[in-house]
Amino acid sequence: MSAWLRGEDKVREKGGPSWSSLATALDKEGKHHIATNIRDKYYPNGVSTPPTGGTSTGREVVAIGDYTAQYSDELTFSEGEILQILEEVDDNWYHGVCQDKVGIFPKTYVREP
C-alpha cells in the first residue's frame, strides 16, 4: 500500500490508470472489501471504464504487431486489429478501446490507417 501511495507501483510510473494497482495494494493489506468496491466501480466486467465522458476522439489506429498486456490496465491485441483512441496518455501511450475492452497501449504498436 505504501508503495502505491509513493507512486512506486509500475502502473502509475508509466502514467496509466492506477485503480487496479490500488486495489491490488489494498488486497495485500487485507482490505478486500475496499479493493472489491474499487474493482466494481472502475472495472465492471473485468475491464476499465473510459475516462470522464467516455467519448472517442474519433481517431482509429491499426495494430502493426501483436501486443500482450503486461499489467491489468493494458490492452491485448493482434496485428491488424483496429483500436479507437479515447485519449493520449503521454508521448508513449494511448488510452483506447479494442474489442469492447478499454485500456492503455503503446503507440509504437500502432499506426494511422
Secondary structure per residue as TSV (DSSP state, phi and psi in degrees):
chain	resnum	aa	ss	phi	psi
A	1	M	-	360.0	-44.2
A	2	S	H	-65.2	-32.4
A	3	A	H	-63.8	-40.2
A	4	W	H	-63.6	-45.0
A	5	L	H	-63.4	-32.3
A	6	R	T	-83.3	-4.0
A	7	G	T	78.1	23.5
A	8	E	-	-93.7	-0.1
A	9	D	S	-77.2	151.4
A	10	K	H	-65.0	-32.9
A	11	V	H	-65.4	-46.3
A	12	R	H	-70.1	-30.2
A	13	E	H	-61.0	-35.2
A	14	K	T	-93.9	8.0
A	15	G	T	84.6	8.4
A	16	G	-	-87.6	179.4
A	17	P	-	-57.8	144.5
A	18	S	-	-116.5	4.0
A	19	W	H	-62.8	-38.4
A	20	S	H	-63.8	-42.8
A	21	S	H	-69.2	-32.8
A	22	L	H	-64.4	-44.6
A	23	A	H	-61.1	-40.8
A	24	T	H	-62.4	-43.9
A	25	A	H	-62.5	-40.6
A	26	L	H	-65.9	-39.0
A	27	D	H	-58.4	-42.8
A	28	K	H	-64.5	-27.1
A	29	E	T	-87.4	0.7
A	30	G	T	81.6	11.6
A	31	K	-	-97.4	61.1
A	32	H	H	-63.3	-36.0
A	33	H	H	-65.8	-36.6
A	34	I	H	-71.2	-42.8
A	35	A	H	-59.6	-42.0
A	36	T	H	-63.3	-42.1
A	37	N	H	-61.5	-40.9
A	38	I	H	-64.5	-46.3
A	39	R	H	-63.4	-40.6
A	40	D	H	-63.0	-38.3
A	41	K	H	-76.4	-46.2
A	42	Y	H	-100.0	-13.7
A	43	Y	-	-133.6	54.3
A	44	P	G	-62.4	141.2
A	45	N	G	60.6	20.7
A	46	G	G	81.6	6.5
A	47	V	S	-126.9	154.4
A	48	S	-	-74.6	154.4
A	49	T	-	-89.7	154.7
A	50	P	-	-62.8	160.8
A	51	P	S	-63.5	171.0
A	52	T	T	-46.0	129.9
A	53	G	T	95.7	-40.2
A	54	G	-	60.5	24.1
A	55	T	-	-100.1	146.0
A	56	S	-	-75.2	153.5
A	57	T	-	-76.0	-8.7
A	58	G	S	87.2	-6.6
A	59	R	-	-88.3	139.9
A	60	E	E	-125.2	148.8
A	61	V	E	-131.4	160.7
A	62	V	E	-112.0	135.1
A	63	A	E	-70.4	128.2
A	64	I	S	-98.5	1.5
A	65	G	S	-166.6	165.2
A	66	D	-	-72.9	140.6
A	67	Y	B	-134.0	128.1
A	68	T	-	-106.8	124.1
A	69	A	-	-56.6	137.7
A	70	Q	S	-102.9	-15.9
A	71	Y	S	-134.9	160.8
A	72	S	T	-67.1	-16.3
A	73	D	T	-94.4	5.2
A	74	E	B	-100.7	157.4
A	75	L	-	-92.9	146.4
A	76	T	-	-107.0	133.6
A	77	F	B	-151.7	166.6
A	78	S	-	-113.9	156.6
A	79	E	T	-52.1	134.4
A	80	G	T	93.7	-15.7
A	81	E	-	-70.7	148.9
A	82	I	E	-95.4	131.9
A	83	L	E	-119.2	139.3
A	84	Q	E	-96.3	133.6
A	85	I	E	-90.1	125.2
A	86	L	E	-89.8	-41.3
A	87	E	E	-163.9	160.9
A	88	E	E	-92.8	119.5
A	89	V	-	-74.8	-50.0
A	90	D	S	-161.5	-163.4
A	91	D	S	-66.1	-17.9
A	92	N	S	-114.0	-15.3
A	93	W	E	-132.2	144.3
A	94	Y	E	-109.6	157.3
A	95	H	E	-112.8	123.8
A	96	G	E	-158.6	-167.0
A	97	V	E	-127.0	137.7
A	98	C	E	-145.5	122.4
A	99	Q	T	52.8	47.6
A	100	D	T	66.1	14.2
A	101	K	E	-113.2	145.1
A	102	V	E	-115.4	138.2
A	103	G	E	179.2	-175.9
A	104	I	E	-98.4	156.3
A	105	F	E	-153.4	151.3
A	106	P	E	-73.4	138.6
A	107	K	G	-63.5	-27.9
A	108	T	G	-69.2	-11.4
A	109	Y	G	-98.3	4.4
A	110	V	E	-134.8	162.9
A	111	R	E	-144.0	161.1
A	112	E	-	-66.4	143.0
A	113	P	-	-68.8	360.0
